[in-house]
Amino acid sequence: MRALVLTDFHRLDVVDRPRPEPGPGEVLLRISATGICGSDVHGYTGDNGRRVPGQIMGHESSGTIAALGEGVDPSALPVGAPATFNPVVVPPEQAETFLGREQHAPGKQVIGVAQEVQASFADYVIVPARNVLLLDPELPLHLGALIEPLAVAVHAVGLGRPAPEEKVLVIGGGPIGQSVVIALQRAGVRDIVLSERDRARRELVTALGVVALDPTSAPLAELVVEALGAPADLAIDAVGLSPTMSDALTATALGGRVVLVGMGSPRLELPAFAISTEERSIVGSFTYSAQDFADASAWIGAHAEQVAPLVSALVPPEEAQESFAALAAGQGPAGKILVRFDQEDQPA
């Protein structure tokens, strides 16, 4: 099978590897498409320290069930069925204790991050059967790769607890910020603005039906009041840098809430008085619960037309190096790039 190997930082190569075989309780998926996540790009550059040369990355994927390991029920997971997988793998002995908050399990592994696990920038991947979710057969198969980033956004929005009548600011118009907009709309929020420097991303977000602000044109707090008529009740930072967190705090009302889902920097400098004396709260958001992932999967299955514009490019594995290099240089497209592994099986 073909696999994209991080042979060195800033270098991905297509190599031939043996097709893996599922063991007891495991499922072999034939990958259709895998999305390039921002964390994959940081792994490609070596910036985040969470990926290493020799690793096969990838965790935003969809495909079809190719084979079942011993003990897997073929009536529940039929061979040939379209499917995706939740990359957050909780040890069976911790599953009951962390039910509903699987992301908190201390023994969890994340497929695509765990260095010793072959992940899904490859023709095939093995995952635990308990992490496999069937997809709506009517969903274009490659769009199943958008479920994982939407699950991230569903979880972040859930932590923010927005009421439908509240005003919400999203900071960052990349794939996670775009997914947060979709998740807010799914939650019934109507008054949404998004801050993004890149014009192409602002245009994509505007097409989703929200107001896109250029934070280089004026102080963001002023732009938010102008657009919403008042400071935001909730801000969701999908960038995660000191300046964006400062904007999130200053653009929210006294007593407002901020959710940090972006991981642009491992350390942040915060305006302390904007938190303490003005009683704003900050909550961190990482991955999702199993229910968040299932909810995102079900929602995309019924709303393919709403998420389809989030995909900007479909590329074969042989062009992945070029795509990663462009993203690392800040020259990527407005939306998501999917690496398509099944182009010889079905048209793009």
C-alpha positions in Angstrom: 0.0 0.0 0.0 1.0 3.6 -0.4 1.8 5.6 2.7 2.9 9.2 3.3 6.0 9.0 5.6 7.4 12.1 7.3 11.0 11.1 6.3 12.3 14.3 7.8 10.9 17.6 9.0 9.6 19.5 5.9 9.7 16.3 3.8 7.0 13.8 3.1 7.5 10.8 0.7 5.2 8.3 -0.7 6.5 4.8 0.2 5.3 1.3 -0.3 4.4 -0.5 2.9 2.8 -3.9 3.5 -1.0 -3.8 3.9 -1.7 -4.3 7.6 -4.1 -7.0 8.9 -6.6 -6.4 11.6 -6.2 -8.3 14.9 -8.9 -9.2 17.4 -11.4 -6.4 17.9 -9.9 -4.3 15.1 -11.1 -3.0 11.7 -9.2 -2.4 8.5 -10.4 0.7 6.7 -9.6 1.5 3.0 -9.0 5.2 3.2 -10.9 7.5 0.8 -9.6 10.8 2.0 -7.6 12.3 4.8 -7.7 16.0 5.7 -4.5 18.0 6.4 -4.9 19.4 9.9 -3.1 22.4 11.3 -1.5 20.0 13.8 -0.2 17.9 10.9 1.4 20.9 9.4 3.1 21.7 12.7 4.2 18.1 12.8 5.6 18.5 9.3 7.6 21.5 10.3 8.6 20.1 13.7 7.2 23.1 15.5 5.0 21.2 18.0 7.3 18.4 19.0 4.4 15.9 18.7 5.4 14.2 15.5 8.8 12.6 14.6 10.6 11.6 11.4 9.5 8.1 10.3 5.9 8.7 11.3 2.8 8.2 9.2 0.4 11.0 10.3 -3.3 11.6 9.6 -6.5 11.5 11.7 -9.3 13.3 9.7 -10.4 10.4 7.5 -13.2 8.5 5.8 -13.2 5.3 3.8 -14.8 1.9 3.6 -14.5 -1.2 5.8 -12.0 -3.5 4.1 -11.7 -6.3 6.7 -12.7 -7.3 10.2 -10.6 -8.8 12.9 -11.6 -11.7 15.1 -14.6 -10.9 17.3 -15.9 -8.0 15.3 -19.7 -8.3 14.4 -20.1 -8.2 10.6 -23.7 -7.2 11.0 -22.8 -4.1 12.9 -19.7 -3.2 10.7 -20.3 -4.8 7.3 -17.3 -5.1 4.9 -17.7 -2.5 2.1 -19.7 -0.1 4.2 -18.7 3.6 4.2 -17.2 4.6 7.6 -15.0 7.0 9.6 -13.1 6.6 12.8 -12.8 8.5 16.0 -9.0 8.9 16.5 -9.3 9.3 20.3 -8.7 5.8 21.6 -9.4 5.1 25.2 -8.1 1.9 26.9 -11.0 -0.5 27.5 -10.3 -0.5 31.3 -10.8 3.3 31.4 -13.9 3.4 29.1 -16.5 3.3 31.8 -14.8 5.8 34.1 -14.4 8.4 31.4 -17.7 7.7 29.6 -18.9 11.1 28.1 -15.5 12.7 28.7 -13.2 10.4 26.8 -10.8 13.2 26.0 -9.8 13.3 29.7 -8.8 9.6 29.9 -5.1 9.6 31.0 -4.3 6.5 29.0 -5.8 7.7 25.7 -4.0 7.6 22.4 -4.8 9.8 19.5 -4.3 8.2 16.1 -2.2 10.5 14.0 -0.4 11.9 17.1 0.8 8.7 18.8 4.2 8.2 17.2 4.2 4.4 17.3 0.8 4.0 15.5 0.5 4.0 11.7 -2.2 6.5 11.0 -4.3 7.4 8.0 -2.2 9.2 5.4 -2.1 5.8 3.8 -4.3 3.5 1.7 -5.2 1.5 4.7 -5.4 2.0 8.5 -6.2 -0.3 11.4 -8.5 1.1 14.2 -10.3 -0.4 17.1 -13.8 -1.5 16.1 -15.3 0.5 19.0 -14.0 3.7 17.3 -15.5 3.0 13.9 -18.7 4.9 12.9 -20.7 4.0 9.8 -21.5 6.9 7.4 -24.7 7.8 5.6 -24.4 6.0 2.3 -25.7 9.2 0.6 -22.8 11.3 1.9 -20.1 11.9 -0.7 -17.4 9.7 0.8 -14.6 12.2 0.9 -16.7 14.6 3.0 -16.5 12.2 5.8 -13.0 13.5 6.4 -14.6 16.8 7.7 -16.3 15.0 10.6 -13.2 15.2 12.9 -12.7 18.9 12.6 -16.4 19.5 13.1 -16.3 17.3 16.2 -13.5 19.6 17.6 -15.8 22.6 16.9 -18.9 20.9 18.4 -17.0 20.3 21.6 -15.7 23.8 21.7 -19.1 25.3 21.2 -20.6 23.0 23.8 -18.1 24.3 26.3 -19.0 27.9 25.4 -22.7 27.1 26.2 -24.1 29.8 23.8 -27.8 30.6 24.0 -29.5 31.2 20.5 -29.9 34.9 21.3 -26.3 35.5 22.4 -23.7 37.3 20.3 -20.6 35.2 19.4 -17.2 36.2 18.0 -15.1 33.5 16.3 -11.4 34.4 15.9 -9.6 32.7 13.0 -11.1 31.7 9.7 -9.1 28.6 9.0 -10.7 25.1 8.9 -11.3 25.0 12.7 -12.8 28.5 12.7 -15.0 27.6 9.7 -16.1 24.4 11.5 -16.9 26.5 14.6 -19.2 28.7 12.5 -21.0 25.6 11.3 -21.2 24.2 14.9 -22.6 27.5 16.1 -25.3 27.5 13.4 -26.1 23.9 14.3 -26.6 25.1 17.9 -29.1 27.8 16.7 -26.9 30.8 17.2 -27.8 33.6 14.8 -25.5 36.6 15.7 -22.1 35.4 14.7 -19.1 37.4 13.5 -15.7 36.1 12.6 -12.3 37.8 12.6 -9.8 36.8 9.9 -6.8 38.6 8.3 -6.9 36.6 5.0 -9.3 37.9 2.4 -10.0 34.5 0.7 -10.9 33.0 4.1 -13.2 36.0 4.8 -14.9 35.4 1.5 -15.4 31.7 2.3 -16.8 32.5 5.8 -19.1 35.1 4.3 -20.5 32.4 2.0 -21.4 30.4 5.1 -23.7 33.3 6.1 -21.8 35.2 8.8 -20.1 38.6 8.9 -16.4 38.4 8.4 -14.2 41.2 9.9 -10.7 42.3 8.9 -8.9 42.8 12.3 -6.2 44.8 10.5 -8.7 47.6 9.5 -9.5 48.7 13.1 -9.4 47.5 16.7 -11.3 44.3 16.8 -13.4 45.3 19.8 -14.7 48.3 17.8 -15.5 46.2 14.8 -17.4 43.7 16.9 -19.6 46.4 18.5 -20.2 47.9 15.0 -21.3 44.5 13.6 -23.2 43.1 16.5 -24.4 46.3 18.2 -22.7 45.3 21.5 -19.6 43.3 22.7 -19.8 39.6 22.2 -21.1 37.4 25.0 -18.9 34.6 23.9 -15.6 34.5 21.9 -14.1 31.3 20.5 -10.4 31.6 19.7 -9.5 29.2 16.9 -6.0 30.6 16.6 -4.4 30.5 20.0 -1.8 33.3 20.0 -1.3 36.0 22.6 -2.8 38.7 20.3 -5.9 36.7 19.5 -6.6 35.8 23.1 -6.2 39.5 24.0 -8.7 40.4 21.3 -11.1 37.7 22.6 -11.0 39.2 26.0 -11.3 42.9 25.0 -14.1 42.1 22.4 -16.3 40.4 25.0 -18.7 41.9 27.5 -17.9 42.1 31.2 -18.6 38.7 32.6 -18.2 37.2 29.1 -16.8 33.8 28.2 -13.8 32.8 26.1 -13.1 29.3 24.7 -9.6 28.6 23.6 -9.5 25.8 21.0 -6.6 27.1 18.8 -3.1 25.9 19.6 -1.0 28.4 17.7 1.5 28.8 20.6 2.4 26.6 23.6 2.6 29.8 25.8 0.3 32.8 26.0 0.6 36.3 27.6 -2.8 37.4 28.9 -4.2 40.8 30.1 -4.9 39.7 33.7 -7.2 42.5 34.6 -9.5 41.7 31.6 -10.0 38.3 33.3 -10.0 39.2 37.0 -11.5 42.7 37.4 -13.9 42.2 34.5 -14.8 38.7 35.5 -14.4 36.9 32.2 -13.9 33.2 32.2 -11.6 31.2 29.9 -12.0 27.5 29.2 -9.7 25.3 27.2 -11.0 22.9 24.6 -9.2 19.8 23.2 -10.5 17.1 20.9 -14.0 15.9 21.9 -16.0 13.3 23.6 -17.3 10.2 21.8 -20.7 11.7 21.7 -19.4 14.9 20.2 -17.9 12.9 17.4 -21.0 10.9 16.9 -23.1 14.0 16.8 -20.8 15.6 14.2 -21.0 12.5 12.1 -24.7 12.3 12.1 -25.1 16.0 11.4 -22.7 16.0 8.4 -24.6 13.0 7.0 -27.7 15.1 6.8 -26.1 18.4 5.7 -23.5 17.6 3.1 -24.3 20.6 1.0 -23.5 22.9 4.0 -20.1 21.5 4.6 -19.0 20.9 1.0 -17.7 24.5 0.5 -15.2 23.9 3.3 -13.1 21.7 0.9 -10.8 23.8 -1.3 -8.7 21.0 -2.9 -8.5 17.3 -3.4 -4.9 16.1 -4.1 -3.4 12.7 -4.6 -0.7 11.4 -2.2 2.0 12.3 -4.8 1.1 16.0 -4.4 0.8 16.0 -0.6 4.4 17.3 -0.1 3.6 20.3 -2.3 0.4 21.0 -0.3 2.1 20.7 3.1 4.9 23.0 2.0 2.4 25.6 0.8 0.5 25.4 4.1 3.6 25.6 6.1 4.6 28.8 4.2 1.1 30.3 4.8 0.2 30.0 1.1 -2.5 27.4 1.3 -6.1 27.7 0.1 -9.0 29.2 2.1 -10.5 25.8 3.1 -9.4 22.3 3.8 -7.1 20.2 1.6 -8.0 16.5 1.4 -5.4 13.9 0.4 -7.4 11.5 -1.8 -6.3 7.9 -1.7 -9.1 6.3 -3.6 -9.0 8.2 -6.9 -8.3 4.9 -8.8 -11.4 3.4 -7.1 -13.9 6.2 -7.8 -13.9 9.6 -9.4 -13.0 12.6 -7.3 
